[in-house]
Structures are given as C-alpha cells and as structure tokens.
Amino acid sequence: MQLRWSRMMPQLALAPAVAVTFVAFIGAIGWTAWLSLTRSRRVPEYEIDWSQWTRQYERLFNDAGWAISLHNLGSGPIK
C-alpha cells in the first residue's frame, strides 16, 4: 500500500506545535512545583532546603485566608 502524503502532512505539520505546547505545559508545572519547595516569597530562590521542604505548604494550610478561599469554592467548612 502506498503512503498517502496528503493524509500525513497535517499531522506532520502540527507535530512541532504539539511538542512545544506539551513541553511548555509540563515545564510550567515542574517549575511551579520546584519553586513551591523553596523558601521563596517574592523573589525566587532556587535552592531547596531539604530540612524544611514543606515550609511553604505548612504556611499555606495554616493561613486563615486559604480556608476562607476553600470555603468560598464550596470545598467545605471553615476550620
């Protein structure tokens, strides 16, 4: 069976765009996860302090504003 270039060309033309979009999407998620483990507040610090890597999440979950935001989303009661 002969290869039909007319069917393959749209997929080949879109492949680089799909690859770049996928890498950018996964890269943004990875970058956000990395920064969430650092001691950064306003200006990013890129080194993770492994002795306190949950520090940012502890601050987040102990913040009253976070509980109010979750309540406003309908996620549950304010504690």
N, C-alpha and C positions, 0 to 999 in steps of 0.2 A: 504494500500500500504506500502510495506516495505521500510525503509530508506536505500538508497544506499550510503554506506560509500565511495565507490570508486569515486563517483561524488563530495562528500562533502570534502574529505581530501585535495585537492589542495586549496580550499577556506579557510579552517581552518588553513592550514599551512601558507598561505600568510597573514592572518588577523593581526598577531602581527607586521609584517613588514609594512603593510599599515598603521596601527595605529601609529606606531613610526614615520613614514615618515610624516604623517599628523600633528601630534603634533609638530614635529620639524619645519615643514614649517610654521604653524600658529604661533608657538613660536618665530621664527625668525622675522616674520612680526610684531608681537606685540612688541618685544624687540626693533626693529628699530624705530617703531612709538613712543615708550616711550622715547628713547634717543633723538629723534628729538625734543621733547618738553622740554628738559633740557637745561641748559646753557653750555653744554659740547662743547669743541673744540677738543682737542687731547685726554685728559684723561677723561673718562666718569665721570660725576657727576650724581647721580641717583635721585636727588630731583628736582621736577618740581617747578619752581617759577610761580605760577598761575597768578601773576600780569603781567608777561611778557612771557606768554607761546608761543606767536607767534614770539618771537625774532629771532629764527633761520630761520624761513621762510621769515621774512622780510629781513634779511641779504641775503638770497639766491636769492630772487626775485629782489633785488636791485643791485645784482652783475652783472657787465658787462660780465664776463666770462660765467655766466649762460645763458644770452641772446644769446651770440655767440654760445654756445653749442646747444641751441634750434634751432637757425638758421641753423647750420650745419646738424642737423637732418631733416631739411625740415619742421619744425613746423611753421614757419612764419618769418616775417621780424624782423630785429633788431630795437629795440626802442631806 
